[in-house]
Amino acid sequence: MNREVSQRMEIADMLRANFAAATAGKVGLVMVPVEERPFPLWLRAGTEDTERAVASFNLRSNGLQMAHQPRRILEIGAGAGYRTAALAHAYPGAEIIATEADAACYRAAMLNTLPYGNVTCLAQAIAADAGRYGFHGREGKEGRLRLVRDETGSITATPLQHLLNYWRWRDVDTLVLTPDAASLEILRAPLPAGLRLVAVETCGMLLEANIAAQFPNNQFLMVMSGDYVLFYHRALQKAPPAPARPAPVFAPDGQLRGLRLENGAEDSFFPVGPNGFRLSPNAYGAPPARLTLAHESMDYSELQVSMRVVQPEAPPVRFTVKMLSAFGETLATASEVVKGGMARGTVIHLPEYEGLCDVVFMAEVAVPGDGDADIWAEFISATFV
């Protein structure tokens, strides 16, 4: 046994013991902090969630290997969201839509994915058509509920193409599927042409011959990998990566980031709207009020900023935005003077840079003699494009 495998097994054993201790003798949702992740996990005590949560911590060892950098991942059959959280953690630059038809699993998935700003979790059954289904069947020695086709069922499936059209996701590149009675039919129907990887969780079993036939060998490379059957689209493996998706610099409901306020009291800053905030500008000649946000640049070419001075009677305010490298080097900067009650926008062209950076927002009164009382400088939005 090599060292890497041994380390993975040790981590899995530690997680298993941690989860078992947290859920022992309990039933219901239990929040468990995990050192290996920035956010805790919610486990459903009294279920088999512990093993699924442990397996999700190393996607590669569990068989879910990706030879490409995913940009849009559609996960059908998210369960309690452990794999979803692992995907969001492993690929923070990817957008993820996760669907789950079981209401109990969906509630846990919502809790487990809520901290990740790149995940949208939907309570839906996804199929090739809009058939009706219900959780009436049973499977396995545990007698777990199983989704079955039932015209009297309470669940109306959403056709895959409708889902993609609604979210404007025609360019989805990765499909991860834990098949049930509804989603299994998707594999028998035409799939989006841009899919680079289809990963089907089979617990190590082969797919039915008529399903595997939908992925001819001259177009797809099939790999049995741990719990998954992977289909890599041969023609798309060398395709250039899609451009990075626009990302707001300030997103209170998004990925956790570092934030630092300088030259201002705590009440001189507060969020406005989904991606904006206000700063109370300092008086002319004083060090400007300064808000710094940690970010990870991912091959973006522009930083688009919208700003305004809230009060019409306020004096002009100088807005300054800087992007600094991890070593404090100024990568790009822009400054605009905005009159009271007016709004302005600016586009900052960025150099080629990938990695950690700081985005600094500053505000100060632009003319001498005017105070800064009751003035608000608002950064309406700031978005990497």
C-alpha positions in Angstrom: 0.0 0.0 0.0 1.5 3.3 -1.0 1.7 6.3 1.3 -1.0 8.3 -0.5 -3.5 5.5 -0.2 -2.6 5.0 3.4 -3.1 8.7 4.2 -6.5 8.7 2.5 -7.6 5.6 4.6 -6.4 7.3 7.8 -8.4 10.5 7.0 -11.5 8.4 6.1 -11.2 6.5 9.4 -10.9 9.7 11.4 -13.9 11.2 9.6 -15.9 8.0 10.2 -15.1 8.1 13.9 -15.9 11.8 14.1 -19.2 11.4 12.4 -20.1 8.3 14.4 -19.4 10.0 17.7 -21.5 13.1 16.7 -24.5 11.0 15.7 -24.4 8.1 18.2 -27.7 7.6 20.0 -29.4 10.4 18.1 -32.0 10.9 15.4 -32.5 13.9 13.2 -30.1 16.5 11.7 -26.8 17.0 13.4 -24.3 19.7 12.5 -20.7 18.4 12.5 -17.7 20.7 12.1 -15.0 19.2 9.8 -11.4 20.4 9.8 -10.9 19.5 6.1 -13.7 21.9 5.0 -14.5 25.6 5.6 -18.1 24.7 6.4 -19.7 22.0 8.7 -21.7 19.1 7.4 -25.3 18.3 8.4 -25.7 14.5 8.9 -29.0 12.7 9.3 -28.4 10.7 12.4 -29.8 7.2 12.3 -29.2 6.8 8.5 -26.4 5.6 6.3 -25.3 9.2 5.7 -22.0 8.7 7.6 -20.6 6.4 4.9 -21.8 8.6 2.0 -20.3 11.7 3.7 -17.0 10.0 4.3 -16.9 8.8 0.7 -17.5 12.3 -0.6 -14.3 13.7 0.9 -12.1 12.2 -1.7 -13.9 12.3 -5.0 -11.0 10.8 -6.9 -10.6 7.8 -4.6 -14.3 7.2 -4.8 -14.0 7.1 -8.6 -15.3 10.5 -9.7 -12.2 11.7 -11.7 -12.4 14.6 -14.1 -9.9 15.0 -16.9 -11.1 18.5 -17.5 -11.8 21.6 -15.5 -15.6 21.7 -15.2 -17.4 25.0 -15.7 -21.0 23.9 -15.4 -21.9 20.7 -13.4 -25.4 19.3 -13.4 -25.8 16.8 -10.6 -29.0 14.7 -10.7 -29.7 12.7 -7.6 -27.8 14.8 -5.0 -29.0 12.9 -2.0 -28.2 14.8 1.2 -25.7 17.0 -0.7 -22.4 15.5 0.5 -21.1 15.0 -3.0 -22.4 18.4 -4.0 -20.5 20.1 -1.3 -17.4 18.2 -2.3 -17.8 19.3 -5.9 -18.3 22.9 -4.9 -15.2 22.7 -2.7 -13.1 21.1 -5.3 -14.2 23.3 -8.2 -15.0 26.7 -6.7 -15.0 28.3 -10.2 -17.7 26.0 -11.5 -21.5 26.6 -11.4 -23.4 23.6 -10.0 -27.1 22.8 -10.2 -28.0 19.9 -8.0 -31.4 18.2 -8.0 -33.0 15.8 -5.6 -36.6 14.5 -5.6 -36.7 13.0 -2.1 -37.9 15.8 0.2 -36.0 14.5 3.3 -32.7 14.3 1.3 -33.4 17.7 -0.3 -33.7 19.4 3.1 -30.3 18.1 4.2 -28.8 19.0 0.8 -30.0 22.6 1.2 -28.2 22.9 4.5 -25.0 21.2 3.2 -24.8 23.4 0.1 -26.1 26.7 1.4 -22.7 28.1 2.3 -21.4 27.5 -1.3 -22.3 30.4 -3.5 -21.7 28.4 -6.7 -24.5 25.8 -6.0 -28.2 26.0 -6.8 -30.1 23.1 -5.2 -33.5 22.2 -6.6 -36.3 19.9 -5.3 -37.0 18.2 -8.6 -37.1 14.8 -10.3 -35.4 15.0 -13.7 -36.4 12.7 -16.5 -36.6 12.5 -20.3 -40.2 13.6 -20.3 -42.8 15.1 -17.9 -44.0 11.7 -16.4 -45.4 11.2 -12.9 -43.6 9.4 -10.2 -43.9 8.5 -6.5 -41.8 7.1 -3.7 -43.9 3.9 -3.4 -41.3 1.1 -4.0 -38.8 -0.4 -1.6 -35.3 -1.7 -2.3 -32.4 -3.3 -0.5 -32.3 -5.1 2.8 -32.8 -1.7 4.5 -36.1 -1.3 2.7 -35.3 2.2 1.5 -37.9 4.1 -0.4 -37.6 3.9 -4.2 -38.9 6.2 -6.9 -41.2 4.4 -9.3 -43.2 5.5 -12.4 -46.8 6.0 -11.2 -49.4 8.0 -13.0 -51.1 8.7 -9.7 -47.8 9.8 -8.0 -47.4 13.3 -6.5 -44.1 14.1 -8.3 -44.1 15.4 -11.9 -40.7 15.1 -13.4 -39.0 18.0 -15.1 -37.7 17.1 -18.6 -33.9 17.6 -18.8 -34.2 19.9 -21.8 -36.7 22.1 -19.9 -34.3 22.4 -17.0 -31.4 23.4 -19.2 -33.5 25.9 -21.2 -34.9 27.6 -18.1 -31.4 28.1 -16.6 -29.9 28.8 -20.0 -27.5 26.0 -19.5 -27.1 24.7 -23.1 -23.4 24.7 -22.5 -23.4 22.3 -19.5 -20.1 20.3 -19.7 -20.4 17.8 -16.9 -23.3 15.5 -15.8 -23.1 13.5 -12.6 -25.9 11.1 -12.1 -27.2 8.8 -9.4 -29.9 7.2 -11.4 -33.4 6.5 -10.2 -36.6 5.5 -12.1 -36.9 9.0 -13.6 -33.3 10.0 -14.4 -32.3 6.6 -15.7 -34.4 7.4 -18.8 -32.2 10.4 -19.5 -29.4 8.1 -20.5 -31.5 6.5 -23.1 -32.4 9.9 -24.7 -30.1 12.3 -26.6 -27.9 14.3 -24.2 -26.6 17.9 -24.6 -23.9 17.9 -27.3 -21.4 19.8 -25.2 -21.1 17.3 -22.4 -17.4 16.4 -21.9 -18.1 13.9 -19.0 -21.1 11.8 -18.0 -20.5 10.2 -14.6 -23.0 7.5 -13.6 -22.9 6.2 -10.0 -23.5 2.5 -10.2 -21.8 1.2 -7.0 -19.3 -0.6 -9.2 -21.9 -2.4 -11.4 -22.0 -2.3 -15.2 -24.7 -0.3 -16.9 -27.4 -2.1 -18.9 -26.3 -2.9 -22.4 -29.0 -0.7 -24.0 -27.9 2.3 -22.0 -24.2 1.8 -22.6 -25.0 1.6 -26.4 -26.0 5.2 -26.2 -22.3 6.0 -25.8 -20.6 4.4 -28.8 -16.9 3.6 -28.4 -15.9 5.8 -31.4 -17.3 8.9 -29.6 -16.9 8.1 -25.9 -14.2 6.5 -23.8 -15.9 4.4 -21.1 -14.0 3.9 -17.8 -15.1 1.8 -14.8 -13.9 3.9 -11.9 -14.7 3.0 -8.3 -18.4 3.6 -7.8 -18.8 5.2 -11.2 -19.0 4.5 -14.9 -17.4 7.4 -16.6 -18.0 8.4 -20.3 -15.5 10.9 -21.6 -16.5 12.6 -24.9 -13.4 12.0 -27.1 -13.8 15.0 -29.4 -14.3 17.4 -26.5 -11.4 16.4 -24.2 -9.0 18.7 -26.0 -11.5 21.6 -26.4 -10.2 24.9 -25.0 -11.6 25.7 -21.5 -14.7 27.9 -21.3 -14.1 31.4 -20.1 -14.5 32.0 -16.4 -18.0 32.9 -15.3 -18.7 36.5 -14.1 -18.1 36.6 -10.3 -19.2 39.4 -7.9 -16.4 40.6 -5.7 -18.7 41.2 -2.8 -21.3 38.5 -2.2 -22.6 38.1 1.4 -24.5 34.9 0.5 -21.6 33.5 -1.6 -18.2 31.8 -0.9 -16.6 32.8 2.4 -13.9 35.5 1.9 -11.7 37.7 4.0 -12.9 41.2 4.6 -11.0 44.1 6.2 -12.2 47.6 7.0 -9.7 50.4 7.6 -9.8 54.1 8.3 -13.4 53.9 9.3 -15.7 52.9 12.2 -17.7 49.6 12.0 -20.9 51.5 11.2 -19.2 53.3 8.3 -19.9 50.2 6.1 -22.9 48.1 5.4 -24.2 45.9 2.5 -26.8 47.1 0.1 -28.6 44.7 -2.3 -27.1 41.3 -3.3 -23.7 42.5 -4.4 -23.3 46.1 -3.3 -22.2 48.0 -0.2 -21.9 51.6 1.1 -18.9 53.3 2.6 -18.9 56.6 4.5 -16.1 58.6 2.8 -13.5 60.3 4.9 -13.0 64.1 4.7 -10.7 65.6 2.1 -7.0 65.2 3.0 -7.6 62.4 5.5 -6.7 58.7 4.6 -9.6 57.4 2.6 -12.1 54.9 4.0 -10.9 51.5 2.8 -12.5 48.1 2.4 -10.4 45.1 1.3 -11.9 41.9 0.0 -9.8 38.7 -0.6 -10.5 37.0 -3.9 -9.2 34.4 -6.2 -8.6 35.7 -9.8 -9.4 33.0 -12.4 -8.2 34.3 -15.7 -10.6 37.3 -15.7 -10.0 40.1 -18.2 -12.0 43.0 -16.6 -13.3 44.3 -13.3 -16.5 46.1 -13.9 -17.5 48.6 -11.2 -20.7 50.7 -10.7 -20.8 53.4 -8.1 -22.8 56.4 -6.9 -23.0 59.2 -4.3 -26.4 58.6 -2.6 -27.3 62.1 -1.5 -28.0 64.7 -4.2 -26.7 67.5 -1.9 -23.4 65.8 -1.1 -20.1 67.1 -2.4 -18.2 65.1 -5.0 -16.6 61.8 -3.8 -13.5 60.1 -5.2 -14.0 56.4 -5.6 -10.8 54.3 -6.1 -10.6 50.6 -6.8 -7.3 48.6 -6.7 -6.4 45.0 -7.4 -3.3 43.8 -5.5 -1.4 40.6 -5.9 -0.7 38.3 -3.0 2.6 40.1 -2.6 1.0 43.6 -2.5 1.9 44.6 -6.0 -0.7 46.8 -7.7 -2.1 44.9 -10.7 -4.7 47.4 -11.8 -6.3 50.6 -10.5 -8.9 53.1 -11.4 -10.3 56.3 -9.8 -13.5 58.3 -10.5 -14.9 61.5 -9.0 -18.7 61.3 -8.8 -21.0 64.2 -7.9 -23.8 64.1 -5.3 -26.8 62.1 -6.5 -25.0 60.8 -9.6 -23.8 57.4 -10.7 -20.8 56.3 -12.7 -19.4 53.0 -14.0 -15.9 52.1 -14.9 -14.1 49.1 -16.5 -10.7 48.1 -15.2 -8.7 46.0 -17.6 -6.8 43.3 -15.8 -3.4 41.8 -16.6 -2.9 38.1 -16.9 -3.0 36.8 -13.4 -4.3 33.8 -11.6 -4.2 33.2 -7.8 -5.1 35.0 -4.6 -5.5 38.8 -4.8 -7.0 41.7 -2.8 -9.6 44.0 -4.2 -9.5 47.4 -2.4 -12.3 49.9 -2.4 -11.7 53.4 -1.2 -13.8 56.5 -0.8 -13.0 60.1 0.2 -14.5 63.6 -0.3 -12.9 65.0 -3.4 -12.9 68.8 -2.6 -11.5 70.6 0.4 -13.7 72.3 3.0 -16.5 69.8 3.0 -17.0 67.4 5.8 -18.0 63.7 5.4 -21.0 63.7 7.7 -24.1 61.9 6.4 -22.5 61.1 3.0 -22.6 57.6 1.6 -20.5 56.4 -1.2 -22.1 53.3 -2.7 -20.4 50.6 -4.7 -23.5 49.3 -6.5 -21.6 46.3 -7.9 -18.1 45.1 -8.7 -17.9 42.1 -10.9 -15.0 40.1 -12.4 -15.7 39.3 -16.1 
